[in-house]
Amino acid sequence: MSALDAVTGQSVWKSYTVTETPKPVRKNKQGVQLWGPSGAAIWSSPTVDSRNRVVYVTTGDSYSDPAAPTSDAFLAFDARKGSLLWTRQITSGDAYTMDCESPINVNSPEANGPDFDLGQSPILVDLPNGRRALIAGQKSGVVTAVDPDRQGAVFWQTRVGKGGKAGGAQWGSASDGSNIYVAVSDVGFQPTRSGAPGAQPSMIGMPLLLDPRAGGGLVALKLESGQQVWRTPHPGCSGTPGCSPAQSAAVTVIPGVVFSGGLDGHLRAYETGDGRILLDVDTQTNYDAVNGVRASGGAIDGPGPVVVGGMLFVNSGYGFLGGAPGNALLAFSAEE
């Protein structure tokens, strides 16, 4: 992680999530020397604690043996100097790369961990008892709240999904000061033949078909306890080939409404009090874009909707691991 002067762009400090010096570990099947530890990547935006001048991040898994103690963890850095203040690891021993799934399997860590990255920005919230908490969901399907003022001591943990390499809570959650709203992925997919109904190309070199029966849903948890307030399952895919109920995109909350996009291309608005679906828009269609470019919607994944000036903006189209690709930026306005 780097800090830059906002005016000049000059580097103020640079810090690393892996503090150990890499050392030779073993040689792979081709005789190439492997080094470790490595990984513990920062997937998402840092969270700034302006009161205490601390920057918090979460990290993903390690990429080589041995797994770093700072992987799958909450980390706190001094905002002025960049020094690492504390680490709270949630899953230990998790060293993994996509090569573990490859038939060649040359550089896979021997640990072959569960791939339980913490991919969400930690949310800093005030609790009713006067304490504070950092909260983030994990691909394990577990949401964890830690105490930023007590070296990351764990407050509570709540399971919201089955979890897996593409499951659990993937991207950002959101809080309105009372609850935290967490989308559940738990996507299911399998390799298939090219041209199969609903099949999409993928980064692993073969078409994938998403499972219309696996994953999905939005969950609200109390900030102070992690107790479930409500859970709204995905409405279902009705057996449509290539449709997935998984909801892995980041969610966005405004007073009274939380927005969640799905791999099925739908953008849904939920009532924050009871989880009722207030609005359901299928974005997976073709559009005549304002710039004259032919646009198409697809799966909604990665970043969440942006709400500003009475408008809602969302990207549609995410061709990753079987999701439908697209190139549409959609703008919605409130109507009376």
N, C-alpha and C positions, 0 to 999 in steps of 0.2 A: 504494500500500500504506500502511496506517495502523497505528500502534501505539497501543493504548489502555491506560490504567491498569486493571488487573484488578479493583481494589476499587471505584473510583469511576466507571469508564467514560469518564473524561475523556481527550481526545486528548493523546498525548505527542508524536507527530510524524506527519506525512503526507509521503510521497514519491511521485514520479511515474516511471513507466517510460520515458516520452518526456520527455527533458530539454530539447529545443529548444522555443522559442516558436513556436506555429503561425503560418504566414504564408499569404497568398492564393496559390493555386497556379494555378487556371484556373476557368473557368465551365463548368457542365454544359450539357447540351443544352437545358435550360429557362432558361438564363441565370442560374442561381443560383451565387453565388461559393462555390468549394470551398477548404478550408484544409487544410494539412498541415505536418508529419506528424501522424498520429494512430494509435491502436490500441495494439499491443504489450500486449494485455490479459493479466492473470494469471488463468489458467483454474483453477488448483488451489491447494492449501494450501501456504503457505510452509514451508520447512525451517529449523529453528533450530539453529545451531551454538553451543551454550552454552559450549564451551571458548574459542572466539575471539570470542564475542558478535557473530556475524554471522548475517544472515537471507538465505537463498537462495530465489530463485524462478525459474521459467521463464516465457517469454512466447509469445504467439501472434503472428500476422502483423500488418502495418500495415493500416489501413483507408483510407488515402488516400496519394496521391503527395506527397512522395517517401517511400519506405520508410525507417522509422527504423532507425538502427544498433543499437537495443536490441530490435527485434522478432525473433522466432524465436531467442531467446537465453537463456543462463543469466545471471542478474544476482545480484550480492552487495551487500547493504545493511548498513551499520553498525547494529547492533541498538539502540544507545544514542541515536544522533542521526538515523538515517534516511538518512544520506548514501550515495550510490551509490559503492561501492568499486571495482567492476570489472564489465565486460560481456564475455561471450564469445558472439558471434553465430554461429549454426550455418548459417543460410540467409539470404543478403542479397537485397535487392531484391524482397521478397515483400510486395506490397501487394495486397489482395484483399478483396472483400465478396461476399455472396450475390447482390448486384445484377449481378455479372458473368455470372450464369447466367440472368438475367431477360431476356425479350424486349424489355422497355422499356430496360433498361441505361442508366439516367440517371446514376448516381453511381459507377459502377465505376471504380476506379483504372486509369489507362492502363497501369500495370505489369502488371495482370491476372496476379498471381503464382501460384505453384503451390499456395498455401494450406497450407503445411507448418508449421502451428502446433506448438509444444511445449506439449502440454496436460497433461503429467504433473508431479507434484511431484518435484523432484530428490531422489534418495535419497543420503544421506551415509553412506559406508561406509569401514571401515578395510581396507586391503589387506595381504596377507601380508608385503610388503616394508617395512612401517612407514609408507607413504604413505597418503593418503586420496583418495577420489574422490567426485564428484557424478555420478550416472548418471540419465539420463532417455531415454525413447523419444519419437519424433517421428512426425508424420503422413506424413513422407517414407518411412517404413519403416526408418529408421536409428536405432539406439540409440547414444548418445554418452556417453562418460565423460570428465570434465574434472577438472583438479587445482584444488581450492578454495584451495590454499595457494600457487599460482603463477599468479594472475590468470586462472584458468580455462583454462590450457593443455590442449589435447586429449590425453588418454591413448590412447584407441582409439575406433573407430567400427565398428559391425557392422550389416549390413543383415539384417533379419528378415522384411521384407515388401516388396511392390511399391510401396506408398505411394500417396497420392492425396488428394483433397479430403476424403474420408471414410475413408481407408485408413491403412495403416501401424499404428503404435502410438498409440492414441487416449488412453485414460485411464491410470490408475496401474499401474505395475509394482510388484514386491515383491522383497525380498532376504532371505535367511536367513543372511547372512554369508559364504556360499561362492559362491552363484550369484545372478543376477538373473533373475526370471521375467517374461516379456513376452508379453502376448496380442496377436495379430495380427488386425486388422480386415480391410482390403482388401475391404470390402463392395462388391457390385455391385448396381445397381438401375436401373430404367428407368420412365419415365412410362407409365401404362396407363389403360384406361377404368375408370370407376366400376363396381363390381360384378364386376370380373374376379376369378377364383378367387385367393385369397391377397393381393389388393390391400389396401393400407392408406392412409388419408388422410395427408397430410404437410404440413409448414409452407410448402411452396412452392406450395400451392394446387391441386395435382392429385394423384390417387392414384399411388402408387408400388408396384412389384412388385419384391421383392428377388430377386436371382439365386441359385438354389440351388447354383450351381457355383463361385461366386467367394468367396475369402477364407477366413479361419479358421486356427486353430492356436495352440499354446502353445510357447514357446521358452525354454530355459534357457541362459544365458551365464555364463562364468566372470567374476568381478568384476575380476580383475587383468589380463585380456587381451581380454575380449570373445569368446573362442573359444566356439563352440557346443558345449554338453554334450549336449543332446538337443533334438529337435523332434517334437512330437506333432501330426499333422494333425487337423483336425476329422473326426469319424466319418462325416460326410456327411449330406445331407438326403433322399436317396432320391427326388429329384425332386419333393418336396412343394411345391406352389405357395406362394410367399410365405415359404418357409423360407430362411434364410441361414446359412451356416457361419461368418460373421464373428464374431470374439470381440473386441469393443472395450471391454467393461466393465473396470474396474480389477480386478486380481487380488489375492488375499490368501494369505499363506503362514503356516503354523504348522509346528512341527517335523515333518518327514517328509511333509507334504501341502501342495499348493498348489491353491486353488480358483479357477475361472474360469467366468464366466457367458457365454452366447452370445445372439445375436439370435434364435436358434431357441427361446429360452426354457429351454434346458437349463442346469443347474448341474452342473459336473463337478469331481471331485476327482482330482488327479494325484499320483503318487508322485514326490517331489522327486529321487530318485536316478536314475530311468530314464524318467520321463514316462508310465508306465503309467496308464491311467484306472482309478481305484479305485471310483468311484461316479459314476453318471449319473442325474440326477433331472430329469424333464420337468415344469417348473413352469407350463407354459402350459395351464392347465385352470381349472375353476371351483371355488370354495371357499365353505363356510359359515363365515364369519369369527366369531371369538369375540365381537366387538362387535355381532353381528347384521346387519352390512352384507354384502350379496352381493358377493363379491370374485372377481376373475378375474386370472389370471397372463398374462404376455405375454413380450415380448422383455426380456432382461436387458442393461442398458447403463448407462453412467455410473458411479455408485459401486460399489465392490466389496462382497463379503460382510463381515460383522463377526463375529468370533469372540470370545466372552467367557463366562466362567463355565461352560464345557462346552457352550455353545450356539452355533449358527451362525444368523445372521439375514441375510436377503437380500430386496431389493425385486424384484418381478417385474411387468413392464409398463412399456414405454418406447416411446410412440408418436411417434417422431421419424424423419423420412426413411424411411418405409415399415415401421418396426418395429411389432410388435403392441402396442397399448396395454393397460394393466391397472392394477390398484390394490391389489395384494396385498403384504403384508409377511409373509414366511414365517419360521418359527422351526423349526430342526432340533436334535435332541439326539443325542448319541452313544448307541449301543446295543451291549450286549455280544454 
